[in-house]
């Protein structure tokens, strides 16, 4: 038995040593021991390469604006570990997490003695989420974000009311496959029999796989730029305005505060899924609830402006698709700014292609190390870069403060890369900038 939150968290994190073990057998074993909590809740399932967290937030916020209590399971965390299991955007308490750890720990120990082996960190947290929403805090619906892939992801034991696949890129190729079609097949594993699937997948090879799997499972399919479309998109200083056309009902003048064209696609999927749930009678969601929910939706670490003067932005662009979206927005929105860029990444990413894109827009690029098992060293990243103005820094904290203090009016600081890195940077910089403003 754990007696403190710290002990419970250390036990959870220690399970990172088990790495990633795709498969559903361990989850099914734990669910059986827990009395199958996954069957005792209404759910929605969201997978894809990028945009999962934002799409979860858009759909959650719409449902919340409609008066519903919404649970979410997301990863990784940005501000605190507990936020991975949340209700209406509020993380579970330390006491609740301690209680959950004490429920799952005996099962993990018992499972370790079987031929299946012990559950991974992600499997433990997923089991906690199922138990929490089935027994400790029953809500109207739980939105589960896929951790990795889909077919063998530990969340893929639910029978959702609807599923979403945001987009597909060449990420986690060492596990999911090296082609768009192979990765799409893994992502399409969340498509269930006769269950609507909404997708923003554009790559033809990937989309073909999604279409084949949907047809095989008799799942109604709604595709961006076909059954769904975005019209009259205009970027604002702090967000986007656009219309969405769906088979259910066109809806105009939608506004989001999340920045970027890619966020309009995530929002469109959430809108269509919400309209589908409304049409099916699962939830009553008015047009006003959709508009209000979208406008209020906030997800940290996604093109987030931490400070306007000096201009400091953080963005969890952790793969090639994310970097492409980031560089597009920076080039479009800040064509006359000198971009001071700070980047950290995990070793299992396509680092050469990511860094090449960043080199093109950065007046100066700084590579930093951070404390995480798969984190790349600053010097390793430096060697890949072709930028004439580059450097490597191991201690990123003092360096960021110095950069902010020396930023000129025509410059901006952009910190990007691994979401695990962003989760360390955001609270550090938020605290520094708050104290900086207070002391003025």
N, C-alpha and C positions, 0 to 999 in steps of 0.2 A: 504493500500500500504506500502510495505517495502521500506525504503530509503537507508538501508545499507546491505551489505553482512552478517554482524554479526546478524542482526535482522532476516534475512531470514533463516540462518542456525539454529538459536535458535528455530525458529518456526518449522522447519523440525524435529529437535531432540526432541522437546517437544511432538511430536506425538508418540514417543516410549511408552508413557503412555497407548496407545491403544493396545499395545502388538501385537500379531500375530493373524490375522483374515482371515483364508483361505477362498477363494471364489473369483469369477470373477465378481460378480454383480456390485461392486463399480467401478472396472476398466471399465467395459462396459458402465456404466453410464457416467463416465468422458470422455471416448473416444467418446461417442455420442455427448457430449457437445463441444468437441474439433474438431469435423468434421472427426472423425476416422483417426487419423494420422498413426495408426498401419498398415493401408492398403496402405500407400504411400511410402513404402520402401522395398527393398530386405533385407531378414533377414536369419540368421542361429540361431539355438537354442541349448544351451548346458546345460544339467542337469547332475545329479549324486551326490554321497556323497562326494567324494574327487576328486581333480584334475580339477574341472570346470575352475577355473581361469587360470591355466597353459594351458589348452586346448584352451581356448579363445585366449590366447596370442600366442600360436603356430599357430593357424589358421589365426589370425589377421596379424601376421608377414609374413606369406606366401603370403597372399593377398596383403599386402603392398609391398613386394618384387616384386610382379607381376605388380606393378604400380597403384594399386587401393587405393582409400581413404576409410578407414574402421572405422566405429563407433563401440564403445563397451559400453556395460552396464554391470557392474560387482559389486560384493559386497563381504565382506565389503571392505573399503579402507585400505591401509597400510600407505601411506605417507600423503595424504590430501583428504578430503572429496570429492572434485570436481572430482577426478580421476574416480569416479564411472560412470561418463559420459565422455567419451574420444573420440578423433579422432586421429587415427594413434598413439595411445599411449600417446597423450598429453591431459591433463585434460582440461575441459572447464574453462573459466575464472570466476573470482568472479562476474564480471558484468553480464555475461551470466546466472550464477546461480541465481542472484538477479532478473533478468528479468523473468526467468522461475518460480520462487517462486511467483512473482506477477501475473503470468498467472494462476497458479494452486490454489493459496490461495482462491479466490472467489468461485471456484468450490468446494473446500474442505468444506468451510463454508456452502455452499448451500446443499451439500450432507449430512452434519451433521444433518440437519433439516429433513431429510427423514427417512423412516423406515430402510434404509440400514445402517445408521450411518456414522460417519466420516471415511475417509480413513486413513490407518496406515502410518507410516513413509515410509515403503518400497513401498506402493502403490503410495504415493505422488512422490517419486523419480522416480518410473517407468513411471508415467504419464509425468513427466518432460522430461524423455529421449525420449519418443515417440514424444512429441511436438517439442523438440529440433531438432531431426533428420528429422522430416517431414517438418518443417517450417523455422528453424533458420540456419541449416547447413546440407543441403542434401548431403549424401555421397553415395558411390557405393554399400555398404552393411553395415548392422549393425548386430553385433553378440551379442545376448542377453544371459546372464548367468542367469539361474534359481536361485531364492533366496532360496526357501524352497520347497522340494517335486517336484511338476511339474503340476499335474492335476489341482490344485486350486491356483497355483502360479500366481502372478499378471502379469508375462511376458507371460503367456500362452494364449494370445489372438492373437498371430501372426500366419501367415501361412508361415513357413520358407521354404527355398529351400532345407535345409537338417537339421537334428537334430542329436545330439550326447548325449549318456548317458555314462559317464565315468566309474563309478563302483557303487556298492551299498553296504552299510554297515548299521549297526544298530545304526543310529544316528537320533536324534529328534523323538525318539520312542513315546514320549508323544503326538505327533501330527500325525505322519505318520503311526504308527502301530508298533507292537512289533516283527514281524517276517520279514525275508527277502522277502517273497512273498508279504506281505502287503505293505512294503515300495516300492518294485519294481512296484507294481500296481500304486502307486502315482507317481513315477518317470516316468513310461511309459505313463502317461497322456499327455506328450508332443509329443507323436507319432501322426502324422497327416495322413490323407488319402493320399495314393500314394506318400508319402514323405519319402525319404531314411533316415534310422536310422542307426547310427554307434555306437557300444557299446563295452566296455571292461569288462562288467559284467561277473564274473566267477562263483559266487555261483549258483549251479544248480537250486535251488528253484526260485531265482530271475531271472535267465536267462530264465527259462521256461515261466514266466509271460511276459517278454519282447517279447519272440517269439510268444506267444499267441496274444498279443496286436498288434504286427506288422502284423501278419497274418490276424487278424480281420479287420485291416485298409488297407490291401493290400499295406503295406509299405515295400519296399525292405530293407532287413536286412543284415548288415555286422558286423560279430562278430569277436572279437580278438580271435586268436588261431583256427579259422575256416576259414572264408573267408579272414581274415587278419592275418598276422603273423609277428613276429619279429625274425630276425636271426642274428647270429654273433655279439651279443652284447658284447661290451668291455667298462668297466668303465675307465674314464680318471681322472686325478687329478682335473680337473674343468669341468666335464661334462660326456657325454656318446657318443659312436659311435655304430651304428647298421644299419642293413638293414631292409626294410619293404617290405613284399610281399602282394600285393593286386590284386583283379581281374582286375584292370585297367592297372597297370604297376608296375613291381618290381622296387624298387629304392634302390641303395646301398650306403654305406659309408655316411649315414646321421649323422650329428653331432649336438648335443645340448649342451648348456652351463649350463642348469638346471641339478642339480645333483640328481641321483637316478634311479633305475630300473623302478620305477613306472612312471617316467617322459618319459621313452621311450614308454610306453603304451599310455600316453596322446598325445605324438607327433605322434604316429602311427595313432591314430584316426583322428588327424588334417590332416595328409598327405592323408589318404584315402578320407576324406571329400573334400579336395582341388582337388584331382584327379577326384572325382565325379562331382564337379562343373565345372571342365575343360571339362570333357567328354560331359556333358550336354550342353556345349556352354554358360553357364551362365557367366563364367570368363575364360580368357585365361591365364593358369598358366603353365609355363615350368618347367622341372625338375630342372633347375638352380634356378628358383624362389623359389621352395620348399626347396632346400638345403640352399640357402642364408637366406630365412625367418626363418627356424629352427635354424640356427646357431646364428642369431641375437636376437632371442626371449629371452626376460628377464621378469621375474615376481617376484617382491620383496617378501621377507619373506618366501620363499620356499627353505629350506636348503641353505640359503644365507650366504656366508662367509663374515662377516663384516671386519674382520682383520685376517691376517695370523700370525702375530707375535706381541702380543700374539694371539692364535687361538680362535676367537669368532664367533659362528654360531648362527643364529636365524632361527627358523622353525615354521610355523603356524600349528603344528600338534594338531588339536583341537578335534579329536575324536579317537576312538580305531584304526581305519584303518590308520589314519595319524601317530599315535604313533608307530604302527607296522612297517610302512615304515621307519620312522626316526630311530628307534632302529636297524633295519636291516642295514641301511647305516652306522650308527656310528660304529657298531660292525665290519662291513666289511672293512671300510676305515681306522678306527683308533683303531685297536685292542690293541695297546700298550700305548694308551693315558689314563690318569686319567681324567674322565669326571666329571666336576663340572656342575650340571644341575639345571636350574631355571625353575619353572613351575607355570603357572597360568591357571585357567579354569573357565568355566561357570558351574553353579550348575546342569544344566539339561543334563550333559554328564555322560557316564559310568565311573565315576571317579575311582572306585576300580580297574577295569581292566586296565585302562590307567596307573595308578600309579604303579601297580604291574609290568608292562613291563618296566617302567622307573627305578624302584628300582633295577632291575637286571643289568642294565648297568652303573648306576651312582656310582662313588666313593663317591660323596656327592650330596644330593638332597635338594634344598631349595624351599619352597613353598611361594608364595607372593600373597598379595591382590592387586587388582587394582579397579579403579573407573568405574564400569559399573553395570547397574541394576541387572543382573543375575549372577554377578561374585561371585565365592566361596571365602570365607575368608581363609587366609593362615592357621589358626589354624584348620579349618575344613579339609583341605587337609592333613595337618600333621598327623592327627589322623588316616587317611586311610593308610598311608605309613608304610611299614614294614622295611624300611631301617635302619641300625644301625647308619648311619650318615645323619641325617636330621635336618632341622630347619625351623622355620616360620618367615617371615619378612613382615611387613606391608608397610614400605617405601622402595620400590624396587630401586629407583634411586641411592641414596648414596651406597646402598649395591652392586649394579652392578659395580659401579666405583671401590669400594674397592676390589671386586673379581678380576677385570681385573688387577689392580695394583699388586695384590699378586699372579697372575698366574705363575706357574713354567713352565719350558720348556717342561716337559712331560705331562702337563695338558692342558685342553681346557675348555672353557666356552660355554655351549649350553643353549640358552634361547628358551623355547617352550611353547605351549599351545594355548589358545584362540587367534584368529586372531585380536580380539579387543585389546587384551593385546599387541600383536606384533606391532600393529599400533601405540601404545604409545611408545614402547621400541625402535623401529627402528630409528625414528628421533632423539631421545634422545642420543642413543649410537653413531649414525653416527656423530653427532655434537661433542660429547666428543672425539671420536677417531680421528676425523679430527684435532681438537685443540691440542690433545696429540701429533700427528705427527708433526704439525706445530711448536710446542714449543721445539721439540728435536733439 
